[in-house]
Amino acid sequence: MKESPIFSKMYDCLLWLIPQAQKFPRVHRFGVGERVVRLALDLQETLIAAGLSAGEKRRERLEEADIQLAKLRQLLRLCKDLELLDIGQYEHAARMLVEIGRLLGGWQKSAFQTGWTDREARGSRRLVEQQS
């Protein structure tokens, strides 16, 4: 697995996010707080799995990571709206997630440009043959 900045950015995000979630009021700590931490950890695991995969599996895992990132963004917005995070904390978290998203988008772009699967290649060949 080639070391990418996305791994260190996600790790830094977790280092910041876990203590924040532990400070949530008790009524939210074991619901929303646990969900935020679990989703962030799941995202990290998916990114690691994508880094260790190749081809179609990598693309699938990158798509899954993109979905998890979108869920995490929405959950953090909910935390801000419930006043579990103040505006400064939310802005900090949002900046971290934007950077992770930018890195993920670049990785997805390169993964999708590196080649088609055999099935995709056959499908496009059929399409070209039908148009001829």
C-alpha positions as CSV (number, residue, x, y, z in Angstrom):
1,M,0.0,0.0,0.0
2,K,1.5,3.3,-1.1
3,E,1.3,5.8,1.7
4,S,-1.0,8.7,0.8
5,P,-1.8,11.9,2.8
6,I,-5.4,10.7,3.1
7,F,-4.4,8.2,5.7
8,S,-2.6,10.7,7.9
9,K,-5.5,13.3,7.4
10,M,-8.0,10.7,8.5
11,Y,-5.9,9.6,11.4
12,D,-5.6,13.3,12.5
13,C,-9.4,13.7,12.2
14,L,-9.9,10.7,14.4
15,L,-7.5,12.0,17.0
16,W,-9.5,15.2,17.2
17,L,-13.0,13.7,16.8
18,I,-12.9,11.0,19.4
19,P,-12.2,13.3,22.4
20,Q,-14.8,15.7,21.1
21,A,-17.5,13.0,21.0
22,Q,-16.5,11.9,24.6
23,K,-17.4,15.4,25.8
24,F,-20.9,15.2,24.5
25,P,-23.6,15.3,27.1
26,R,-24.5,11.9,28.5
27,V,-27.9,11.9,26.7
28,H,-26.1,12.1,23.3
29,R,-22.8,10.5,24.1
30,F,-23.9,6.9,23.7
31,G,-26.2,7.6,20.7
32,V,-24.9,10.3,18.4
33,G,-21.4,10.3,19.9
34,E,-20.9,6.6,19.4
35,R,-22.3,6.8,15.9
36,V,-19.9,9.7,14.9
37,V,-16.9,7.8,16.2
38,R,-18.1,4.4,14.6
39,L,-18.7,6.1,11.2
40,A,-15.3,7.8,11.3
41,L,-13.6,4.5,12.2
42,D,-15.5,2.7,9.5
43,L,-14.3,5.3,7.0
44,Q,-10.7,4.8,8.1
45,E,-11.0,1.1,7.7
46,T,-12.6,1.4,4.2
47,L,-9.8,3.7,3.1
48,I,-7.2,1.2,4.4
49,A,-9.0,-1.6,2.6
50,A,-9.0,0.4,-0.6
51,G,-5.3,1.1,-0.3
52,L,-4.7,-2.7,0.0
53,S,-7.0,-3.5,-2.9
54,A,-6.7,-3.2,-6.7
55,G,-8.9,-2.9,-9.7
56,E,-12.6,-3.2,-9.3
57,K,-12.4,-3.9,-5.6
58,R,-10.5,-0.7,-5.0
59,R,-13.1,1.3,-7.0
60,E,-15.9,-0.2,-5.0
61,R,-14.2,0.6,-1.7
62,L,-13.5,4.1,-2.8
63,E,-17.2,4.6,-3.6
64,E,-18.1,3.2,-0.2
65,A,-15.7,5.6,1.5
66,D,-17.3,8.5,-0.4
67,I,-20.7,7.5,0.9
68,Q,-19.4,7.1,4.5
69,L,-17.8,10.6,4.2
70,A,-21.1,12.1,3.1
71,K,-22.8,10.4,6.1
72,L,-20.2,11.7,8.5
73,R,-20.6,15.2,7.2
74,Q,-24.3,15.1,7.8
75,L,-23.9,13.6,11.2
76,L,-21.4,16.4,12.2
77,R,-23.9,19.0,10.9
78,L,-26.5,17.4,13.2
79,C,-24.1,17.6,16.1
80,K,-23.6,21.4,15.4
81,D,-27.4,21.9,15.2
82,L,-27.9,20.0,18.5
83,E,-25.2,22.3,19.9
84,L,-23.0,19.3,20.7
85,L,-20.2,21.1,18.7
86,D,-19.8,24.8,18.8
87,I,-19.4,26.7,15.5
88,G,-15.6,26.7,15.8
89,Q,-15.4,23.0,16.4
90,Y,-17.8,22.4,13.5
91,E,-15.7,24.6,11.2
92,H,-12.6,22.7,12.1
93,A,-14.2,19.3,11.5
94,A,-15.7,20.6,8.2
95,R,-12.2,21.7,7.0
96,M,-10.7,18.3,7.9
97,L,-13.5,16.5,6.0
98,V,-13.2,18.8,3.0
99,E,-9.5,18.0,2.8
100,I,-10.2,14.3,3.1
101,G,-12.9,14.6,0.5
102,R,-10.5,16.4,-1.9
103,L,-7.9,13.6,-1.5
104,L,-10.6,10.9,-1.9
105,G,-11.9,12.5,-5.0
106,G,-8.5,12.6,-6.5
107,W,-7.9,9.0,-5.7
108,Q,-11.2,8.0,-7.1
109,K,-10.4,9.9,-10.3
110,S,-7.1,8.2,-10.7
111,A,-8.6,4.8,-9.9
112,F,-11.4,5.2,-12.5
113,Q,-8.9,6.4,-15.1
114,T,-6.4,3.6,-14.7
115,G,-8.4,1.1,-16.6
116,W,-11.7,-0.6,-17.1
117,T,-12.7,-3.9,-15.9
118,D,-13.0,-6.7,-18.5
119,R,-16.7,-6.5,-18.3
120,E,-16.7,-2.7,-19.0
121,A,-14.3,-3.2,-21.9
122,R,-16.5,-5.8,-23.5
123,G,-19.6,-3.6,-23.0
124,S,-18.0,-0.6,-24.7
125,R,-16.7,-2.8,-27.5
126,R,-20.3,-4.0,-28.1
127,L,-21.5,-0.5,-28.1
128,V,-19.0,0.6,-30.7
129,E,-19.8,-2.5,-32.8
130,Q,-23.5,-1.7,-32.6
131,Q,-23.0,1.9,-33.7
132,S,-20.9,0.8,-36.7
